[in-house]
Amino acid sequence: MDEFDSPYISQKFSRIFQDYSARFEKKRTRKEYVYVLNSLCNEVECDFLDLNFAKIQTYFSHHKMDLDSKTLKYQLRIFQAVARFLDEHASDYDLTPHFLSCFLMLDFEDPDVFIVPETLPDFASIDKVFAYLKANRDTSVFLAATLALRCSLTINEVVSLKKEMFFQDLNGSYGLRMKVSQVNDRFVKLPQDVVDIIQVHLANRTQDSVFLLLNKHGRPLSIRSLQNRLRDACLACDVKPFTMNHLRTLSTAFMMKEGAPPDKIAEYINIKNQDWFFRYDRVVEELKDSAVDYTHLKIVW
């Protein structure tokens, strides 16, 4: 019988997994599960029983560009199946059922293997939506969309932002400190227009919470809520609905268009494999033909 080789996987989880894997008819299936579970726990440096949404998000963010979509979806199905078993049998193992919900929170979008410029929103549509959000005082969605378009943050990263992550260095520049692992942090520099919007957002907010973005009830803004509110804003403006990922794609393409080196872009948006940059070629070509007004992007509230 295969053994877990991750130093982070507990004996308790190993025993539970033995019970779960007794249903497998093929030894190969169990080996595949063991391999994937080892990989997850080794990378986020914790037991499967101690996982939370932030750690799960970190794992998939790291591998979104270096593993193909089929592999990532396969891994996600494995994690969800094990998590569902833990929830269904929580009382048997003295656990609190919450594991599956952590994985269901994940906004799992396919990597942009083929980016078709025609599917991306034009700037007139984006401007209409931003104007609508401003008119309706929806600073949460306005700021979320800004962070995607200006800083290439994923929707998972955006909804996980906390006030404590923001800092100002000795030179007066602002940034985000985002934990990548137990020993490594990622630093994201923030443009001044984004900083201004963040300051307006926090100044007008009445709820006290560590999270940057909140819903109308003062609770952290969820991925689903953000997606729905952005879609509703698009429909209200009579424009083709676009997503946070569309905005992030445009953001990365803009960095390339303006001549930022691929290694610097990869570092900024936190991806390891640069092979996917060719996917943006057509987007960059389209942007070269855009009106000069859009060459230097700036968003104001």
N, C-alpha and C positions, 0 to 999 in steps of 0.2 A: 504493500500500500504506500502511495506517495506521501511524503512528509513535506510540510511547509518549511522552507529554508529562510523565511524572513524572520529576523530577530524581533520584529514588532508584533507578530501574530501570537496571541496568547494561547495557553493550553485550553482555556475555556472555549475559545472560538474553534480551535482544532477539533475538540470533541463535538461541538455543534455541527461542524462541517462534515464530520464522519457520519452523523445521523442523516444529514441532508443528502450526502452523496451516495447513501445506500440505495437510492432510487435509480442510480445510473446503471444502465445495462452494459455500457462499454467502459473499459478502463481508460481509453483515450479521452473520453469526456471528462473524467475526473482529473486527468493530467492537465487538460486545458484549463479547467477551473482553477486548479492549484497554481498554475503558471501565472494566470491573470491576477489572481488575488495576491500572490506574492509581489507582483509588479506594483500594484496599487499601494499596498502597505509599506513596501520599501521606499517608494518615492515620497509619500506623504509622512513617513516616519511615525506611524501609529497602527494600533490594532484595528481590525475591521469593526470591532464593537465600539471603538472610540471615534469613528469617523463622524464628521459634520459636513455641512454643505460647503464651507469654505475650502476644506481639504479636497473634497471631491471636485470642486470647481478648479482648483489648482492643478490637479492631475490631468483633467481633460483639456485645460488651457495649454498645458505644456505639450500635449501630444496632438493637438488639433491640426498642426501643420506637418508633423513628421510621421503620422500614421494615416492610412487611407480611411475614407468614411466608412467603408464596410467593416474594417477592423474595429474602429471605435464603437460602432453600433453593436457589434458582437460583444465587445467587452461590457458595454453598458447593460446589455440584456443579462449577462452573467451577474453583474453586481445587483441588478434589480431583482433577479430571481432569488439570490441568497438573502437579500434584504427583506423580501416578501416572506420568506420562510422564517426569518428571525421575528418579524412582526406577528405572524400567525401563531408562532409557538413561544411568544415572549414569556408567558406565565410559566411554561415548563422549564425555562432557563433563567428565571428571575431577571428578566430584562424589561425595559420600558419600550413599548412599540413606537418607533419613530424612524426606523432605518429606511424604509421605502420612500417616505416623504422627502428625505434628503436627496435621493436620486431623481425623484420626479420634479424637483425644483430646477433641475438642470435644463437650461435652454440649449438643446443639442442641435445645432444647425450644421449642415454639411459644410466642409471647407469649400471655398470658392474655386472648385476645380476648373470650371469653365465660367468665366465672368463675361456676361454679355452686356455691353454698355447700354443697349436699348432697354434693358430691364431695370436700370438704375434711375433714380429720380433726377429730373433736371433741377437746376437751381431756382427757377421761377416757382416750381412746386414746393421746394424746401422752404423758400422764403415765405410763401403763403401760409404754410403750416406753422412756422416760427411766429409769424405775425398773429395767427389765430391763438396760439398758446399764450402769447404775451397779452393779447386783448382779454383772455379769460383768466389771467393771473395764475396760470398753471406753471409755476416756476420749477416744479419737480420734473415734469416731462420735458420742459424747455431746457433745463440744465442737463438732463440725461442725454437728450439728443445732441446738445452742444459737446458733451464729453466724447460722444461717439464720433462726431464729425470733425472735431478739432484735435482730439487726443487719441483717436483709434481705440478707445476702450470698448471691450465687449459688453454685452448686456449683463452678463454675470458679474463682471467687475464693477459696473456702474451701480447695480442694486446692492452690492456688498460694501460700498464706500462708507467709512465712518469719519466723523469730524477729526478724530485723533490722527488720521492718516495725512492730514494737510500740514505743511510746514513752510517756513520761509528761511532761506539760508542767509549767511552773513553778507552776501552780495545783493540781497533784496529780492532774489528770484523765488518764485513759489513752485511747489511741487507736491507730489503724492508719494508717500512711502507705503508700498504694498508688500506684504510678507509673501515670499515665494516658498520658503521652507523654514525650518526651525532655526537655521543659521544664516539664511540669505534674505535680503530685502531687495525689492525692485523700486527704482526711483523714476518717477515720471514727471518731467518738467511741464508746468502749466503755462500756456500763453496768457498774457495779461487780460485779454478780453474774457477768457474763461474764469480767471480769478475774480474779475469784476462781477460776473454773473453769480458766482458762488457767494460772494459777499452780500449781494442783494438778496439772494435766496435765504441766507441765514438770518439776515437782519429783519426780514419780513415774516419769519417763521415764529409761531407762538408755542409750538410743542417742544418739549424737552426730550431729546433722544440722542443717542450716540450716533445713529445712522444719519447720513446726509440727506437721503431722499425718503420722504414719508408719504403715505397715502392720506386720504381725507379724514381718516380716523386716528391719525397720529402714529400708526404702526409702520414698520419698514415697508417701502414700496416693493412689491413682488414683481417677478419677471412677467407673469401673466398680466398683471394689472398695467404695467408699463407698456407692454405690447398692445393691449386693448385700447389704452388711452391714446397712444400714438396713432393707431389705426383709426380711431374715432375722429381724431383731429384731421387726418387726411381726408376722410369721407366728408367731414363738415366743410372742408375747403374745396370739395369736388375735384380732388386730385387722386391719381392712382396711388393706393396705399403703399408706403415704403416702410422698411423695418430698420431697426437699430443696426443690423448687419449691413444693410445697404449704405448707411451713413458711414460706417466704419470702413467699408471698401473704398468709398470716395476719399476718405481721409488718407488712407494709405497711398492711394493713387496720386493724391495731391503732393504727398511727400516725395514720391518718385518724380513727378513732373517738375518739381522745383529743384531737383538735382541732389536730393539727400542720398548719401551712399547707402547701398543695400544693407551693409552690416550695421549701420547706425539705425536704420529703420527697424531691422530685426531686433536690435537691442531695445529700442523704444517700445515696440509693441509686444515684446516678450515672446518671440518665436525663435526656434533653434535652426530650423531648416530653411534655407533661402531659395531652394529650388523652385518654390511656388511663385517667385516674383514674375516669371514669364507670363503668368495668368493675367497680370495687370497691364500688359503691353497695349491691348486695344483700348482699355480705359484711358491710359495716359495719352494715346494718340487722339482720342476724342477730346480730351481736356485741352490739348494744344490748339484745337480749333474753337475753343470757347471764347466768349467775349472777354475783353481785357479786364472788365470789372470784377471778374471772378478769379483773376490770377492770384491775388493775395486775399485770402479768405479771412473775414473778421465777423464775429457775431456780437451784437449788442442787445441789451435788454431795454 
